[in-house]
Amino acid sequence: MRVQLTVNGTGHAADVGPGESLMDALRALGYKSVKNGCDHGDCGSCTVLMDGRAVNACLVFAYRAEGTELTTIEGFAAEGALHALQTASLDTGAVQCGFCTPGIILTAADLLAHNPDPTDREIAETLAGNYCRCTGYTKPLEAIREAVTMLREGADG
Amino acid sequence: MAEKFDVVGTNERKVDGVALVTGKPVFAGDLDLPATLSVALLTSPHAHAVIKGIDTSGAEDLEGVAMVLTHANTPTTRYTTAGQGHPEPSPYDARMFDTKVRFVGDRVAAVAAESQAVAEEALGLIEVDYEVLPPVLSIDDALAPDAPVIHDEDDATGIWDAARNIAAAVDIAVGDVEAGFADSEVVIETTCETQYAQHAPVEPHVVQSWLDDHGRLVIYSSTQVPFHARRIVARVLDLPVNRVRVVKPRVGGGFGVKQEILLEEICGLVTLRTGRPASFTYSREQEFVSSRTRHPMRVRVKLGAGDDGVLKAIEMEALSNTGAYGTHSLTVLSNTGSKTLPLYNKAPHVRFVGKAVYTNMPVGGAYRGYGATQGYFPLETAMDRLADELGLDPIELRRRNHIREGEGSPIFEELGEGRKGVEQTVKSCALAECLTLGAERIDWEAKRAAGPGEGPKRRGVGLSIHMQGSGIPLIDMAAATIKMNEDGSFNLLIGATDIGTGSDTILGQIAAEVLGVPLDKIIVYSSDTDMTPFDVGAYASSTTYVSGTAVERAAVEVKEQILGVAATMLRTEAEGLEVGDERVTAPDGESVTLAAVCDRAMYGADQFQIGATASAVPEESPPPFLASFAEVEVDIETGLVTVLDYVAAVDCGTPINPKMAEGQMEGAVANGIGYALTEVMEFTPTGRVRNPDLARYKIPGTVDMPPIRVILVDSFEPTGPMGAKSIAEIGINGPIPTIANAISNAVGVRLTETPFTPEKVWRALRDAGVS
């Protein structure tokens, strides 16, 4: 079936199968940051924002995304500038292999959009569905705390 | 001891970091080539069976199927899938597709089709006639006198004793352990068992292949070993090496499981036979069932010591389950002894014996820690029991026994990786400081004195100490090429294989340091068998030490060429010139820019390309050292163990990039905590994996992690590049014995079988009368 998907503000007409996941549809459209780590909703690597909320794209049927605003990491940073979550991820050493990084950043972005000053526990619980095998989470969680500070100071300034 | 560096020792951002945080299509599965065939794999439902016949006609008739590969139409060369140096120390006991299947998940056939859906549909149309054989599902069953023989083929080579299901065996001795035990005042013996565990990199194995302009096979792979992959694929497909190019893009984690040639030759054969690009990705289930695992082991350790706790004899006996194939069977087994026993070099009598046995179970392979992880569990448990027995503080007992700077161990020479090792004297060892600083950070004395407390939740602290290596001496090799550009930048071409570890960055930092430029003037390109010089790849904790040395040497040669040109330009001698801040400066203060130097070499007089290639083969393998501490809480009513705090004090020599070094430790500790507490592959009575997914195979998530506090202890390895040695693997050895010893401190029970699940802990507490 043909569906209209709006990804990072760009409209796409996509041919998708009735059982096709949003993850597969987005990858087929060239949004390769949407990673397939398990295909079962366990690892969080395919996380995208759907109307601003983080979802596992492998668990969403592509046709269900019609009429929503989708954001992938390709469209997350403003033109030429990195988002605080991206900058902090680079500066804290939160990125090792980087395969899980887009999912972690987008999950964190959903959290910060709704709770700009989360506790450490709230950050950890929000990220509980994003597996990372490289870092042990120390630095990715530090990066999110760092981004909270950067965003607050940016807003204050 | 530490020298002053400008670029080395700083927390540079990863050179590939921006691409990764912006989601650029830089992984093996991100490439879309036109008209690519999708490959799907049919695997065995039986643990042990002979394939009497395969009817592929139904699959071949399905629209969209390009080809079906089985044992009937593929090369029959025996080889090992282990990506090791040549000749590989693993037996040649595998075939691309065999007439016998040896575990549930073994290869039966592959389909290449126009889409993944068609390829998978076709798998269901393949009819296989199996003659099911009795399976061998444990080490004990494999060694039973009348056990079925798993490798009864007549063309396998390198198997220790196929008729008795023994893939590999080791037996080395120094002194006379029996005399040592007879002479000991205290003797402690313990046996520990470790489970089937899987690496679970978040990116599964992915390979894409195509033919280049010259008709050569290009393999784009999520591999840790591009050069070994090229060699093994060429041999299996009967191609000259020069007809194969392997390229490694960004890799989403490996941890050893991608040191294995699992998809490359199938994907490559599809491309060769069809002329079309092909793409092959393991599903998460296949990652668990059909890729590789950590060798489960049963290891017995016997210690003999005097009243003062100084060891007189150590005996270690290891039984390793290598599963259906002998990949890394000998070398992992060897390392169980060689990476543990030299730590306690005071003992004059040492023996290590072991066997790696075949079973009809998933296949063991390389996994971070590589046998040492399995050996440290009983060794550090036995040391803790010895401390208890003698009434010594566990730290004090380690201090009386551990190796120090200026000392060696006969084990270094007696036991290498599958063969004799190399004599060596430890030239850097800050283990004593690691113990001191780690104990302070965890508040060891106060917490030991406080005791476990009352009530259902008891607390305890424990520790263990460790060493690993830095590369495989006189076997590993790495090379680096550096060439200069006229804007004063440099291309650094390395075979070294960054699988997320950050090696592209730290190798760039080493080059930048020598050449006196910022890191952004080093353009790093790695892991392409056509474009970069040879490197064995990412394993054995070798890259920083071995590849780093090659980079340093190449950079020094390039620097000498630069100084030669600059001397002419400055009308002086090369001696006394210095590079720094992207310039060459003479003692009198006159200077030229690096850009001007290269411009002259390219376009001015006496033209030549400033550039060099250098190699490194390590003559020794300097160990990093680790003191690992944990505080745990044990709920004696439920058996639940919670790690409250974890401290890892590590001596890795100079950390080239401290944040990345910390990250290596943090990740290794997290993986080790999963291995200690929750991760286990469970099997049905017929050998099928019950939990081949990330919901039921429980790797740690954010909420499962304690604080991991890493201390990089000051140290300088004189044989290493800028004083560096390794850090990648050692951290994973810590959690099992550290947590086990902390549990013992909390509740007085010694656990000897991983993982320490609530049920197991509760049963042990009940048996001990604690709960």
Interface residues (C-beta under 8 A of the other chain):
Chain A: G30 Y31 K32 S33 K35 N36 G37 C38 D39 H40 D42 C43 S45 T72 I73 E74 F76 A77 L82 Q86 S89 L90 D91 T92 G93 V95 Q96 C97 G98 F99 C100 T101 P102 I105 I123 A124 E125 L127 A128 G129 N130 Y131 C132 R133 C134 T135 G136 Y137 T138 K139 L141
Chain B: N11 R13 K14 D16 G17 V18 A19 L20 V21 T22 G23 K24 P25 F27 G29 D30 D32 H199 A200 P201 V202 E203 P204 R250 V251 G252 G253 F255 T281 S283 R284 I499 G500 T501 G502 K659 M660 E662 G663 E666 G667 A668 V669 A670 N671 D693 L694 A695 I699 P700 G701 T702 V703 M705 P707 I708
